[in-house]
Amino acid sequence: MLLNPLLEPGSAAVVFDTLSYSAGPLPEQLLREVSCPVEVVYGLDDPWTPAARVEKLATLDGETRGWGAVKKVTALKGVGHCPHDEAPELVNPLVVDFVKRIAEARG
């Protein structure tokens, strides 16, 4: 599955770019730019993002700092780095519930 695309002309440049670019701002930094409620869903089997780091997001007190507070953090067992792709049957109901609650709160 991976070999054939890597044999295409120009693929070396794409791989190099992917491996050498900046990952961008951290979630903690991005949250300072948000002024709305935030809920986080993550997979406990994520090999790249430690659960302790994600759980720490729940302690961010955004309301007193003027930015969106993390209202809820949900860990999914048996799911890795991309829960929305790996287990949409678990993630989609959480997203729908979140949107409904926000819509109801705003009237």
Buried (B, 14 or more C-beta within 10 A) or exposed (E): EEEEEEEEEEEEEEEEEEEEEEEEEEBEEEBBEEEEBBBBBBBEBBEEEEBEEBEBBEEBEBEEEEBBBBBEBBBBEEBBEEBBEBBEEBBEEBEEEBEEEEEEEEE
